[in-house]
Amino acid sequence: MRHALILAALLATTACSMDPKAVEQTLPVPPSWPIGDAYLRQSEATLPGITYRDIFRDSRLGGLIEQALANNRDLRVAAANIAAARAQYRIQRASQLPQIDLGGRAGYTDNGNNDAGTGGTGARASGGRASYSADVGVSGFELDLFGRLASLTRAEQNRYFATEAAARATRLTLVGDIADAWLTYAADASLLRIAQDTTASAERSVDLTRARLRGGIAPRTDLRQAEQVLATAQADLAEQRTALAQDVNALQLLVGAPIDPPLLPASIEEAAETIAELPAGLDSRILLRRPDVVQAEYALRAANAEIGAARAALFPTISLTGALGFASSALSSLFSGGAFNWSGSGNAAYPIFRAGAGRAGVALSEAQRDAALATYEGSIQAAFRDVADGLARRGTIDEQLRANELQARATADNYRLAEARYRGGVDGFLSSLDAQRSLYSAQRTLVFTRQIRASNLVTLYRALGGDMILALDTPTS
């Protein structure tokens, strides 16, 4: 019992830490949203947040996201990295505790004499000696008086947390990529429909122009121009079919499983309406949930702990070795009171001359901490830049969309009028041709603008990075 109390007292002396005190940093961003102020928090529990279900409200898209979170290979790599970081932390943590070994031994020593009455059989005389021992040993246990091992453990713990934050970044990126790919498929489906409609219209124009040519009403140049429009539309139709197939391939790679066709949108008009706006009044502190910011914060904490370890390395290291055991000449009395024995020893080492390597190690750790601090501040600035860019696009896209819708309606009406005038012989085919080309261009532009508007909401979701569902397993220090 006395030895256990001594060991407990020695373990209690390891609470010393030479880590620099974490100082609250004034972050290099203005105090107004979208580039508002933010600051380090010990926990994300009280921070505002959203979920991908708040933004992506179509059940089909939600189903694809859930499949991807279960199947995607990049997420499996990230999970393996987390497991490796956790194991590395446990290995380092084990160095703070004594290594306990259990051992036992049995032996027999012959005195070299044989009994003469045995007739030379070589039987052992009673002078032989048996020995038995059992012991529990403590080996290589370093008394962490100056907190070197504790600092190294904290460094590994924070690296583990940073690895988990990197995995969250992978999940966040994956969700955004699936949403973008789903919208791309929707836009290409709309473009395919436009190409089909344009091809059908061009075929009617070719038939009409050929009939007018036979009747001597239209010149051959009108027919050739109509055939050019038809060929262009047919080429675009083939290209859109290819794009649609490639979109499915891209989604399949992201999801990690075959795509069920009913989960795909029919048009960008339909899909865009299911992407929700960000909640009104969302606090800028949500950016502190952003995975790259969290990762940079834990990297900064790890670098801070490394300074403590480097400082502690300047002081002596003290290690203990001891054993508690029993030894006897008879197995039956191995664990009797008289067979008990113990031993212990200690070792202290202090570097006398290392040519400044110890202090250089401290300086190196401090420089790495300064770099980690700059990286953390840079991640904050980048986060606010991303949100600012997304909000800048969000502030003008609706106006652009309204203008494109007006242009599409005007060009559609103009084409109907031009075609009617051509059929009535009022205008030449060139006016109808120009009107048709303008309509085709305006319709495609409108599709792209709708896709940009929906993708902008996806971009803002990613820039905020505060998805609470993806952060449920975030460790806290």
C-alpha positions in Angstrom: 0.0 0.0 0.0 2.8 2.4 0.9 4.4 1.9 -2.6 1.1 2.5 -4.3 0.7 5.8 -2.4 4.2 6.8 -3.4 3.5 6.1 -7.1 0.2 8.0 -6.9 2.1 11.0 -5.4 4.6 10.9 -8.2 1.9 10.8 -10.8 0.3 13.8 -9.2 3.4 15.9 -9.8 2.9 15.7 -13.6 0.3 18.4 -13.7 2.9 21.2 -14.5 2.6 22.7 -17.9 4.9 25.0 -19.8 2.5 25.7 -22.7 2.2 29.5 -23.4 -1.1 30.9 -22.2 -3.6 31.0 -25.1 -4.2 34.7 -25.8 -7.5 35.8 -27.3 -6.7 37.1 -30.8 -8.2 40.1 -32.4 -9.1 38.7 -35.8 -8.1 40.7 -38.9 -11.6 41.4 -40.2 -13.9 44.4 -40.1 -16.8 44.3 -37.6 -19.6 44.3 -40.2 -21.4 41.5 -42.1 -20.6 40.0 -44.5 -17.1 40.5 -43.2 -18.0 40.7 -39.6 -16.0 40.0 -36.5 -15.5 36.5 -35.1 -13.4 35.1 -32.3 -12.1 31.8 -30.9 -14.6 29.8 -29.0 -13.9 26.7 -26.8 -17.0 25.0 -28.1 -19.3 25.2 -31.1 -22.4 24.3 -29.0 -23.8 27.8 -28.8 -22.9 28.9 -32.3 -25.6 29.5 -34.9 -25.9 26.8 -37.6 -27.9 25.5 -40.5 -28.3 22.0 -42.0 -28.2 20.9 -45.7 -31.9 20.0 -45.2 -32.7 23.6 -44.5 -31.2 24.6 -47.9 -31.8 21.6 -50.2 -35.5 20.9 -49.7 -36.1 18.5 -52.6 -36.4 14.9 -51.2 -34.7 13.5 -54.3 -31.6 15.6 -53.7 -31.7 14.8 -50.0 -31.8 11.1 -50.9 -28.7 11.4 -53.1 -26.8 13.3 -50.3 -27.7 10.6 -47.7 -26.5 7.9 -50.1 -23.2 9.8 -50.7 -22.6 10.3 -47.0 -22.8 6.5 -46.6 -20.9 5.4 -49.7 -18.5 8.0 -50.9 -14.9 6.7 -51.1 -13.3 10.1 -50.2 -15.3 10.0 -46.9 -14.0 6.5 -46.2 -10.4 7.8 -46.6 -11.3 10.7 -44.3 -12.7 8.2 -41.7 -9.5 6.2 -41.9 -7.4 9.3 -41.4 -9.5 10.1 -38.3 -8.9 6.6 -36.9 -5.2 6.9 -37.5 -5.0 10.3 -35.8 -7.0 8.9 -32.8 -4.6 6.0 -32.5 -1.6 8.3 -32.7 -3.1 10.4 -29.8 -3.6 7.2 -27.7 0.0 6.1 -28.4 1.3 9.5 -27.2 -1.1 9.5 -24.2 0.2 6.1 -23.1 3.7 7.5 -22.7 2.5 9.5 -19.6 1.6 6.2 -17.8 4.0 3.6 -16.4 4.6 0.4 -18.4 3.7 -2.5 -16.2 5.1 -6.0 -17.0 4.1 -9.3 -15.4 6.8 -12.0 -15.4 7.5 -15.4 -13.9 10.4 -17.9 -13.9 11.1 -21.4 -12.7 14.6 -23.0 -12.6 16.6 -25.8 -11.3 20.3 -25.8 -10.4 22.3 -29.1 -10.2 25.2 -29.3 -7.8 27.0 -31.7 -10.1 27.0 -34.8 -7.7 25.5 -38.2 -8.5 24.2 -40.8 -6.0 26.7 -43.8 -6.1 24.0 -46.3 -5.3 22.2 -45.6 -8.4 24.5 -47.8 -10.4 25.6 -45.0 -12.7 22.2 -44.1 -13.8 23.0 -40.4 -13.3 20.0 -39.7 -11.0 20.2 -36.2 -9.4 21.3 -36.0 -5.7 19.2 -34.2 -3.2 21.8 -31.3 -3.3 20.0 -29.8 -6.4 18.1 -26.5 -5.9 14.8 -25.4 -7.4 13.9 -21.7 -7.7 10.6 -19.9 -8.5 9.8 -16.2 -8.9 6.9 -14.0 -9.9 7.1 -10.2 -10.3 5.3 -7.1 -11.5 7.7 -4.5 -12.9 7.5 -0.8 -13.7 9.9 0.1 -16.4 11.0 3.2 -18.1 8.4 5.5 -16.4 9.3 9.2 -16.9 8.2 11.5 -14.1 6.7 14.3 -16.2 7.6 17.0 -13.7 7.8 19.8 -16.3 4.9 18.7 -18.4 6.8 17.6 -21.5 4.8 14.5 -22.1 1.5 16.2 -21.3 2.3 18.9 -23.8 3.0 16.4 -26.5 -0.2 14.6 -25.7 -2.2 17.8 -26.0 -0.5 18.5 -29.3 -1.5 15.0 -30.7 -5.0 15.5 -29.3 -5.4 18.8 -31.2 -4.0 17.2 -34.3 -6.6 14.5 -34.0 -9.3 17.2 -33.7 -7.9 19.0 -36.7 -8.0 15.7 -38.7 -11.7 15.4 -37.8 -12.3 19.0 -38.9 -10.7 18.1 -42.2 -13.1 15.2 -42.6 -16.0 17.6 -42.0 -14.6 19.8 -44.8 -14.6 16.7 -47.0 -18.3 16.0 -46.1 -19.3 19.7 -46.6 -17.5 19.8 -50.0 -19.2 16.5 -51.0 -22.7 17.8 -50.2 -22.1 21.0 -52.1 -20.7 19.1 -55.1 -23.7 16.8 -55.2 -26.1 19.8 -55.2 -24.1 21.5 -58.0 -24.0 18.3 -60.0 -27.8 17.8 -59.5 -28.4 21.4 -60.7 -26.1 20.9 -63.7 -28.1 17.8 -64.7 -31.3 19.9 -64.4 -29.8 22.7 -66.6 -28.6 20.2 -69.2 -32.1 18.6 -69.2 -33.6 22.0 -69.9 -31.0 22.7 -72.6 -31.8 19.3 -74.2 -35.5 20.2 -74.3 -34.6 23.6 -76.0 -32.4 21.7 -78.5 -35.3 19.3 -79.2 -37.8 22.2 -79.7 -35.3 24.1 -81.9 -34.6 21.0 -84.0 -38.3 20.4 -84.5 -38.8 24.1 -85.5 -35.9 24.0 -87.8 -37.2 20.9 -89.5 -40.5 22.7 -90.1 -38.7 25.7 -91.5 -36.7 23.4 -93.9 -39.9 21.7 -95.1 -41.6 25.1 -95.6 -38.6 26.6 -97.4 -38.2 23.6 -99.6 -41.9 23.8 -100.6 -41.6 27.5 -101.3 -38.4 26.8 -103.4 -40.4 24.3 -105.5 -43.1 26.8 -105.9 -40.7 29.4 -107.1 -41.4 31.7 -104.2 -38.1 31.3 -102.2 -34.5 31.3 -103.4 -32.2 28.4 -102.8 -30.2 30.5 -100.3 -33.2 30.4 -98.0 -33.2 26.6 -98.0 -29.5 26.5 -97.3 -29.8 28.9 -94.4 -32.7 26.8 -93.0 -30.6 23.7 -93.3 -27.7 25.4 -91.5 -30.0 26.2 -88.6 -31.3 22.6 -88.6 -27.7 21.1 -88.6 -26.7 23.4 -85.7 -29.7 22.3 -83.7 -29.1 18.6 -84.4 -25.4 19.0 -83.3 -26.5 20.8 -80.1 -29.0 18.0 -79.5 -26.4 15.3 -79.7 -24.1 17.4 -77.5 -26.8 17.8 -74.8 -27.5 14.1 -74.8 -23.8 13.5 -74.2 -23.7 16.1 -71.4 -26.7 14.5 -69.7 -25.1 11.1 -69.7 -21.9 12.6 -68.3 -23.8 14.4 -65.6 -25.2 11.1 -64.4 -21.7 9.6 -64.4 -20.5 12.5 -62.2 -23.3 12.1 -59.8 -22.7 8.4 -59.6 -19.1 9.0 -58.7 -20.0 11.4 -56.0 -22.8 9.2 -54.6 -20.7 6.1 -54.8 -23.6 4.0 -56.1 -25.9 3.8 -59.2 -28.3 6.7 -59.6 -32.0 5.9 -59.5 -33.5 7.9 -62.5 -36.5 9.1 -60.4 -34.1 11.0 -58.2 -33.0 13.2 -61.2 -34.8 16.6 -61.9 -36.7 17.2 -65.1 -35.6 20.8 -65.6 -33.7 23.7 -64.1 -37.0 25.5 -63.6 -38.2 22.7 -61.3 -34.9 22.1 -59.5 -34.0 25.8 -58.8 -37.2 26.3 -56.9 -36.2 23.7 -54.3 -33.0 25.5 -53.2 -34.0 27.7 -50.3 -32.7 31.0 -49.3 -30.4 31.4 -46.3 -32.3 32.0 -43.0 -32.8 35.7 -42.3 -30.6 37.3 -39.7 -28.0 34.5 -39.6 -25.3 35.4 -37.2 -21.8 35.8 -38.7 -20.4 33.6 -35.8 -21.6 30.6 -37.9 -18.3 30.9 -39.7 -16.6 29.5 -36.6 -18.2 26.2 -37.5 -16.6 26.3 -40.9 -14.3 23.2 -41.0 -11.2 24.9 -42.4 -11.4 27.5 -39.6 -11.9 24.8 -37.0 -9.0 22.9 -38.4 -6.7 25.9 -38.4 -7.7 26.6 -34.8 -6.8 23.1 -33.6 -3.5 23.4 -35.6 -2.8 26.6 -33.7 -3.5 24.9 -30.3 -1.2 22.0 -31.3 1.6 24.4 -32.1 1.1 26.1 -28.8 1.4 22.8 -27.0 4.6 22.0 -28.9 6.2 25.1 -27.4 5.5 23.8 -23.9 7.1 20.5 -24.8 10.2 22.2 -26.2 10.5 24.4 -23.1 10.2 21.3 -20.8 12.9 19.6 -22.8 15.4 22.1 -21.4 14.9 20.7 -17.9 16.1 17.4 -16.4 14.3 14.1 -17.2 13.7 11.7 -14.3 12.7 8.1 -14.9 11.9 5.3 -12.5 12.2 1.6 -12.6 10.9 -0.8 -10.0 9.6 -4.3 -9.3 7.4 -6.0 -6.7 7.7 -9.7 -6.6 8.0 -13.0 -4.8 10.9 -15.6 -4.9 11.3 -18.9 -3.2 12.9 -22.3 -3.5 9.5 -24.1 -3.4 6.4 -23.5 -5.5 4.2 -24.1 -2.5 5.7 -21.2 -0.6 6.1 -18.8 -3.6 3.6 -16.3 -2.3 4.3 -16.5 1.4 5.2 -13.4 3.3 8.9 -14.3 3.6 9.2 -14.7 -0.2 8.2 -11.0 -0.8 10.8 -8.7 -2.2 10.9 -5.4 -4.0 13.4 -3.2 -5.7 13.4 0.3 -7.2 15.8 2.7 -8.9 15.7 6.1 -10.4 17.6 7.9 -13.1 18.0 11.6 -13.8 19.5 13.1 -16.9 20.3 16.7 -17.7 21.9 17.9 -20.9 25.1 20.0 -20.1 26.1 21.0 -23.6 23.9 20.7 -26.8 25.3 23.7 -28.7 22.1 25.6 -28.3 19.9 22.9 -29.7 17.4 23.0 -26.8 16.7 26.7 -27.1 16.7 26.4 -30.9 13.9 23.8 -30.4 11.9 26.3 -28.4 12.5 29.0 -31.1 11.4 26.6 -33.8 8.2 25.7 -32.0 7.4 29.4 -31.4 8.0 30.2 -35.2 5.7 27.3 -36.1 3.1 28.7 -33.7 3.4 32.1 -35.3 2.9 30.5 -38.7 -0.2 28.6 -37.4 -1.6 31.8 -36.0 -1.2 33.5 -39.4 -2.8 30.5 -41.1 -5.7 30.7 -38.7 -6.2 34.4 -39.3 -5.9 33.8 -43.0 -8.7 31.1 -42.8 -11.0 33.6 -41.1 -10.3 36.2 -43.8 -10.8 33.6 -46.6 -14.1 32.6 -45.0 -15.4 36.1 -45.0 -14.2 36.7 -48.5 -16.0 33.6 -49.7 -19.3 34.8 -48.1 -18.8 38.3 -49.3 -18.3 37.1 -52.9 -21.4 34.9 -52.6 -23.5 37.7 -51.2 -22.3 40.0 -54.0 -23.6 37.6 -56.6 -26.8 37.0 -54.6 -27.5 40.8 -54.5 -27.6 41.1 -58.3 -28.7 37.8 -59.7 -32.4 38.3 -59.3 -32.2 41.5 -61.4 -30.2 39.7 -64.0 -32.8 36.8 -64.0 -35.7 39.2 -64.5 -33.9 40.8 -67.5 -33.2 37.4 -69.0 -36.8 36.3 -68.6 -38.0 39.5 -70.3 -35.5 39.0 -73.1 -36.7 35.4 -73.6 -40.3 36.4 -73.8 -39.6 39.2 -76.2 -37.5 37.0 -78.5 -40.1 34.3 -78.5 -42.8 36.8 -79.5 -40.5 38.3 -82.1 -39.9 34.9 -83.6 -43.6 34.1 -83.8 -44.2 37.4 -85.6 -41.2 37.0 -88.0 -42.2 33.4 -88.9 -45.8 34.5 -89.6 -44.6 37.4 -91.8 -42.3 35.0 -93.7 -45.1 32.5 -94.2 -47.3 35.4 -95.4 -44.6 36.5 -97.8 -44.2 39.9 -96.1 -40.6 39.4 -95.1 -37.7 37.3 -96.4 -36.4 34.3 -94.6 -33.4 36.2 -93.2 -35.7 38.0 -90.7 -37.2 34.7 -89.5 -33.7 33.2 -89.3 -32.3 36.0 -87.1 -35.4 35.8 -84.9 -34.9 32.1 -84.4 -31.2 32.4 -83.6 -32.0 35.2 -81.1 -34.7 33.0 -79.4 -32.4 30.0 -79.1 -29.6 32.2 -77.6 -32.0 33.9 -75.1 -33.5 30.6 -74.0 -30.1 29.1 -73.3 -29.0 32.2 -71.5 -32.1 32.0 -69.3 -31.3 28.4 -68.4 -27.7 29.4 -67.4 -28.9 32.3 -65.3 -31.3 30.1 -63.4 -28.6 27.6 -62.8 -26.2 30.4 -61.6 -28.9 31.6 -59.1 -29.4 28.2 -57.7 -25.7 27.4 -57.6 -25.1 30.7 -55.8 -27.2 29.5 -52.9 -25.2 26.3 -52.9 -22.0 28.4 -52.8 -23.3 30.4 -49.9 -24.1 27.2 -48.0 -20.6 26.0 -48.6 -19.0 29.3 -47.7 -20.8 29.5 -44.4 -19.7 26.0 -43.6 -21.9 25.7 -40.5 -23.8 22.5 -41.2 -24.7 21.2 -37.8 -25.6 17.7 -39.1 -22.1 17.3 -40.5 -20.6 18.5 -37.3 -22.5 16.2 -34.8 -19.4 14.1 -34.1 -17.1 17.1 -33.6 -14.9 16.6 -30.6 -14.5 19.4 -28.0 -11.3 20.0 -26.1 
